[in-house]
Structures are given as C-alpha cells and as structure tokens.
Amino acid sequence: MIDGNKIKQTRKKIGLSQSDLAKDITTQGTISSLERNSTSPGSTILVKLLNRLDLKLSDVVINDIATENDQILMQADHFSMNYKYQEVIDSLKDFQQTDDKDQHAHYQFLKTDAEMWLTNNSDDAIFGFNQLLLLHDDISDIFTILATCELGVAYSQKKDITKANFYFEQTASLFKNYNTNNNLFWSLLIYDNLGMYYANNDKLEKCIDITTSGLNLAQRNGSSYFVESFYYLLSEMAEQQGKHSEAIQYTIQAYSFAKFIGNRLIGEKALAFLKKNGIDYLNL
C-alpha cells in the first residue's frame, strides 16, 4: 500500500503542484487519486514520480499487516464456505502474526476447522478449539461461538454424546443474542448444526424453531447456504409429528435445493423418501 499523504507532503515541501509532478509522466488526475486514495499507478510511473520527489520506494510503502491479513482471511473464508479445506490451509500460510485478537481468533478457527475435516483427527481439533477459547476468553464473537459449536461436532464424531451435548447447549446460549446479520454464512452454519443436534436428541420443537430461524435468515438475505439441510430437517420433524403432507412438501424443497447446490447426501435421503411415498421425482 502506498502512503499518498507522504507523497502529497513531499510535493508541497519542494513547491510542486500536482500538474508539475505529473508533467511528462502521467496526468494530474492520477496524482490526485494517488494522494487522496493512496491508489498506486503502474510501477514505471510510480518510480518516475518518486525520482522527481527524491523519494525511495521504501519511503512510501506502508507495511499494513492488518489489511494483508484481512485479505488472506477473506480468501480462506471463501474456500471454507466451499469445503475446500486444503486450499484453506494453503492460503493461511501467508497469514502474519498479529496482536489483533479478532484476526487471531479468525485464523485459528479456520485452521483448526480445516485440519479437523482433512485429517478426521477429533482430538487435535478439540485441543485447537479449546486453545482458541482459552486465549480469547475475554471476547465473544462469531469465531468463539463457532469454536464452541465445533467442539460439539468433534465430540459427536468421538461418540462422546454427553460432552457434545454440553457444547451444543453452550453454543445455543452464546448464539441467542448474536446479531446474525453480521456473519451470514457462519450464522447459518450454526443454525444448521444446532438443528441437527436437536433433531438427533428428539427435541422436535427446538429443532423446528432453530431451523425455521435459519431458513428465514437465508431467505431474508437471498442465500441458498444450508437451505436444503433446513428443509430436510423440517421434513423429518413434520413426519415425526404425523404431518405427512407437510413432510412431503418440505422434502420436495429439500431435494430441489440439494440438486441445485450439489449436496448428494441430502439429495439421496430426500429422493429415497419421495420414492417410498410414490412421488414422481423425475419431474421435480
């Protein structure tokens, strides 16, 4: 990142106007953008401008670790949202150590979560998520809530239901007053995990409430993330309540979204239910 203010102050100090600095190199508008927005021109132009100002590149380059880390985390988020966990690990290799607790929690969550799904090593994941919570016990943000939720997932994989239940209940408590509009994907992920937790523990009403909340959030934001899973959970709950027609409608929606998104697991489950009930799935 270029320090536009440094260039502006140096230009003024030696008595040059923007037009003077730009003469035979670039346009006055380019200089204005460089000084006002730190928008760097091409490298050839920048070198000529710095020579005219008797500046070196090192004089005007800002080593903005926070900005660079934000870009790395955004890219890793994108990979994680698409279940490309090796790409998550690869992109995080460029993350620079920082005192920013929010960035560090974000980094540690993504890394631990990706490694859990790549290696299926629940013990390492439990250690990593607990470490995140211990190091960041003074903040309660989406990544500490996610770490708590994924501890529930990790213990579920180990078939340690008592501990899994503890962490899912903790997640529900932490998530209760969280502003879900701030982190749409991660919020929907938590809704999905809590919905499955309640379904697996025969807590029908809680499953319906949390799943409906997740579905409403997705609809308000025009998102398809986890929608197939939400509809499938609602179909299971409706069937358990004896609402067969409603269950079929939810299953059709689950199958349609699963087919569109490419979720084979939900698609196969929904298809099996529809076949069992004589639904002409080929025309869906």
C-alpha positions as CSV (number, residue, x, y, z in Angstrom):
1,M,0.0,0.0,0.0
2,I,1.3,3.5,-1.0
3,D,1.3,6.4,1.5
4,G,-0.4,9.0,-0.5
5,N,-0.1,11.6,2.2
6,K,3.6,11.2,2.3
7,I,3.8,11.9,-1.4
8,K,1.5,15.0,-1.0
9,Q,3.5,16.5,1.8
10,T,6.8,15.9,-0.1
11,R,5.4,17.5,-3.2
12,K,4.3,20.6,-1.3
13,K,7.5,20.8,0.6
14,I,9.5,21.2,-2.6
15,G,7.0,23.6,-4.2
16,L,5.4,21.4,-6.9
17,S,1.8,21.5,-8.0
18,Q,0.1,18.2,-8.9
19,S,0.4,19.3,-12.6
20,D,4.1,19.9,-12.1
21,L,4.7,16.5,-10.6
22,A,2.7,14.8,-13.3
23,K,4.3,16.7,-16.3
24,D,5.6,14.3,-18.9
25,I,4.9,11.3,-16.6
26,T,1.2,10.9,-16.1
27,T,-2.0,13.0,-15.6
28,Q,-2.9,15.4,-12.8
29,G,-5.9,13.2,-12.0
30,T,-3.6,10.3,-11.4
31,I,-1.6,12.3,-8.9
32,S,-4.8,13.5,-7.2
33,S,-6.0,9.9,-6.8
34,L,-2.6,8.7,-5.6
35,E,-2.5,11.4,-2.9
36,R,-6.2,11.2,-1.8
37,N,-6.9,7.5,-2.0
38,S,-3.4,6.0,-2.0
39,T,-4.2,4.5,-5.4
40,S,-0.9,3.4,-6.9
41,P,-0.3,3.9,-10.6
42,G,1.7,1.4,-12.6
43,S,5.2,0.6,-11.3
44,T,7.0,2.5,-14.1
45,I,5.0,5.7,-13.4
46,L,5.4,5.4,-9.7
47,V,9.2,5.1,-9.9
48,K,9.4,8.2,-12.1
49,L,7.3,10.2,-9.7
50,L,9.4,9.1,-6.7
51,N,12.6,10.1,-8.6
52,R,11.1,13.6,-9.2
53,L,10.3,13.8,-5.5
54,D,13.7,12.3,-4.5
55,L,12.0,9.5,-2.6
56,K,12.7,5.8,-2.4
57,L,10.0,3.1,-2.7
58,S,10.7,2.2,1.0
59,D,9.8,5.8,2.0
60,V,6.2,5.5,0.8
61,V,5.3,1.8,1.1
62,I,3.1,1.1,4.1
63,N,3.5,-2.4,5.6
64,D,-0.1,-2.8,6.5
65,I,-0.2,-6.2,8.2
66,A,-3.8,-5.9,9.3
67,T,-5.0,-5.2,5.7
68,E,-2.9,-8.0,4.3
69,N,-4.2,-10.4,6.9
70,D,-7.8,-9.4,6.3
71,Q,-7.4,-10.2,2.6
72,I,-5.9,-13.6,3.5
73,L,-8.7,-14.4,5.9
74,M,-11.4,-13.4,3.4
75,Q,-9.9,-15.8,0.8
76,A,-9.7,-18.6,3.4
77,D,-13.3,-17.9,4.3
78,H,-14.3,-18.3,0.7
79,F,-12.5,-21.7,0.5
80,S,-14.0,-22.9,3.8
81,M,-17.5,-21.9,2.6
82,N,-17.0,-24.2,-0.4
83,Y,-15.5,-27.0,1.7
84,K,-12.1,-26.6,0.0
85,Y,-10.2,-27.3,3.2
86,Q,-6.7,-27.9,1.7
87,E,-7.0,-24.5,0.0
88,V,-7.9,-23.0,3.4
89,I,-4.6,-24.4,4.9
90,D,-2.6,-23.2,1.9
91,S,-3.9,-19.7,1.9
92,L,-3.4,-19.3,5.7
93,K,0.3,-20.0,5.3
94,D,0.7,-16.3,4.3
95,F,-1.0,-15.1,7.5
96,Q,1.3,-12.9,9.5
97,Q,1.5,-13.0,13.3
98,T,-0.5,-10.2,14.9
99,D,-1.6,-8.8,18.2
100,D,-5.1,-8.3,16.8
101,K,-7.2,-10.8,18.9
102,D,-10.1,-10.8,16.4
103,Q,-7.8,-11.7,13.5
104,H,-6.0,-14.3,15.5
105,A,-9.3,-16.0,16.6
106,H,-10.5,-15.9,13.0
107,Y,-7.2,-17.5,11.8
108,Q,-7.1,-20.2,14.5
109,F,-10.7,-21.2,13.9
110,L,-10.3,-21.6,10.1
111,K,-7.0,-23.5,10.5
112,T,-8.3,-25.9,13.2
113,D,-11.6,-26.5,11.4
114,A,-10.0,-27.2,8.1
115,E,-7.5,-29.6,9.7
116,M,-10.3,-31.4,11.5
117,W,-12.1,-32.2,8.2
118,L,-8.9,-33.0,6.4
119,T,-7.5,-35.4,8.9
120,N,-10.6,-36.6,10.8
121,N,-8.5,-36.1,14.0
122,S,-11.0,-35.1,16.6
123,D,-8.5,-35.0,19.4
124,D,-6.3,-32.4,17.7
125,A,-9.4,-30.4,16.8
126,I,-10.6,-30.4,20.4
127,F,-7.2,-29.2,21.5
128,G,-7.2,-26.4,18.9
129,F,-10.7,-25.2,19.6
130,N,-10.1,-25.2,23.4
131,Q,-6.9,-23.3,22.9
132,L,-8.8,-20.7,20.9
133,L,-11.4,-20.3,23.7
134,L,-8.7,-20.1,26.4
135,L,-6.7,-17.4,24.5
136,H,-9.8,-15.4,23.7
137,D,-11.9,-15.8,26.7
138,D,-12.3,-12.0,27.0
139,I,-14.1,-11.7,23.7
140,S,-17.4,-13.3,22.5
141,D,-17.6,-13.1,18.7
142,I,-18.6,-15.4,15.9
143,F,-15.4,-17.4,16.0
144,T,-15.5,-18.2,19.7
145,I,-19.2,-19.2,19.2
146,L,-18.1,-21.3,16.2
147,A,-15.3,-22.9,18.2
148,T,-17.8,-23.9,20.9
149,C,-20.1,-25.3,18.2
150,E,-17.3,-27.3,16.5
151,L,-16.3,-28.8,19.9
152,G,-19.8,-30.2,19.9
153,V,-19.2,-31.6,16.4
154,A,-15.8,-33.0,17.3
155,Y,-17.2,-34.8,20.4
156,S,-20.1,-36.1,18.3
157,Q,-17.5,-37.7,16.0
158,K,-15.9,-39.3,19.0
159,K,-19.4,-40.6,20.1
160,D,-19.0,-38.8,23.4
161,I,-22.6,-37.6,23.5
162,T,-22.5,-36.1,27.0
163,K,-19.7,-33.7,26.1
164,A,-21.2,-33.0,22.6
165,N,-24.5,-32.0,24.2
166,F,-22.7,-29.7,26.7
167,Y,-21.0,-27.7,23.9
168,F,-24.1,-27.6,21.7
169,E,-26.1,-26.2,24.6
170,Q,-23.3,-23.7,25.3
171,T,-23.5,-22.7,21.6
172,A,-27.2,-22.1,21.8
173,S,-26.8,-19.9,24.8
174,L,-24.0,-17.8,23.2
175,F,-25.8,-17.6,19.9
176,K,-29.1,-16.5,21.4
177,N,-28.4,-12.7,21.4
178,Y,-25.9,-12.7,18.5
179,N,-26.6,-10.4,15.5
180,T,-26.8,-13.0,12.8
181,N,-26.8,-10.4,10.0
182,N,-23.1,-9.6,10.7
183,N,-21.8,-13.0,9.5
184,L,-24.4,-14.7,7.3
185,F,-22.6,-17.9,6.3
186,W,-21.2,-18.7,9.8
187,S,-24.6,-17.9,11.4
188,L,-26.3,-20.3,9.0
189,L,-23.7,-22.9,9.8
190,I,-24.5,-22.6,13.5
191,Y,-28.3,-22.8,12.8
192,D,-27.7,-26.0,10.8
193,N,-25.5,-27.7,13.4
194,L,-27.9,-26.8,16.2
195,G,-30.9,-28.0,14.2
196,M,-29.2,-31.4,13.7
197,Y,-28.3,-31.5,17.3
198,Y,-31.9,-31.0,18.4
199,A,-33.1,-33.5,15.8
200,N,-30.7,-36.2,17.0
201,N,-31.9,-35.6,20.6
202,D,-35.6,-35.8,19.7
203,K,-36.1,-32.1,20.7
204,L,-38.7,-31.6,18.0
205,E,-40.0,-28.1,18.9
206,K,-36.5,-26.7,19.4
207,C,-35.3,-28.2,16.1
208,I,-38.3,-26.6,14.3
209,D,-37.7,-23.2,15.9
210,I,-33.9,-23.1,15.3
211,T,-34.2,-24.5,11.7
212,T,-37.0,-22.1,10.8
213,S,-34.9,-19.2,12.1
214,G,-32.0,-20.3,9.9
215,L,-34.3,-20.7,6.9
216,N,-35.8,-17.2,7.5
217,L,-32.3,-15.7,7.8
218,A,-31.3,-17.3,4.5
219,Q,-34.5,-16.1,2.8
220,R,-34.1,-12.5,4.0
221,N,-30.6,-12.4,2.6
222,G,-31.3,-14.2,-0.6
223,S,-28.9,-17.0,0.4
224,S,-29.0,-20.7,-0.5
225,Y,-26.5,-21.8,2.1
226,F,-27.8,-24.8,4.1
227,V,-31.3,-24.3,2.7
228,E,-31.5,-27.9,1.5
229,S,-30.5,-29.1,5.0
230,F,-33.0,-26.8,6.7
231,Y,-35.9,-28.1,4.5
232,Y,-34.8,-31.7,5.1
233,L,-34.7,-31.3,8.9
234,L,-38.2,-29.7,8.7
235,S,-39.4,-32.6,6.7
236,E,-38.1,-35.1,9.3
237,M,-39.8,-33.1,12.1
238,A,-43.1,-32.9,10.2
239,E,-43.0,-36.7,9.6
240,Q,-42.4,-37.4,13.3
241,Q,-45.4,-35.2,14.1
242,G,-47.6,-37.2,11.7
243,K,-47.8,-34.3,9.3
244,H,-47.2,-36.4,6.3
245,S,-48.3,-34.0,3.5
246,E,-46.2,-31.2,5.0
247,A,-43.2,-33.6,5.2
248,I,-43.6,-34.4,1.5
249,Q,-43.7,-30.7,0.6
250,Y,-40.5,-30.0,2.7
251,T,-38.8,-33.0,1.2
252,I,-39.5,-31.8,-2.4
253,Q,-38.0,-28.5,-1.5
254,A,-35.0,-30.2,0.1
255,Y,-34.5,-32.3,-2.9
256,S,-34.7,-29.4,-5.3
257,F,-32.2,-27.3,-3.4
258,A,-29.9,-30.3,-2.9
259,K,-30.0,-31.0,-6.6
260,F,-29.2,-27.3,-7.4
261,I,-26.4,-27.0,-4.9
262,G,-24.9,-30.4,-5.4
263,N,-25.5,-31.8,-1.9
264,R,-25.5,-35.5,-2.7
265,L,-26.2,-36.7,0.9
266,I,-29.3,-34.6,1.4
267,G,-30.4,-35.3,-2.2
268,E,-30.2,-39.1,-1.8
269,K,-32.0,-39.0,1.5
270,A,-34.8,-36.8,0.1
271,L,-35.0,-38.9,-3.0
272,A,-35.4,-42.2,-1.0
273,F,-38.2,-40.7,1.0
274,L,-40.0,-39.4,-2.1
275,K,-39.6,-42.8,-3.9
276,K,-41.0,-44.6,-0.8
277,N,-44.1,-42.4,-1.0
278,G,-44.6,-42.8,-4.7
279,I,-43.7,-39.2,-5.7
280,D,-42.7,-38.7,-9.4
281,Y,-39.3,-37.4,-8.5
282,L,-38.1,-37.4,-12.2
283,N,-40.4,-34.4,-12.9
284,L,-39.2,-32.4,-9.9
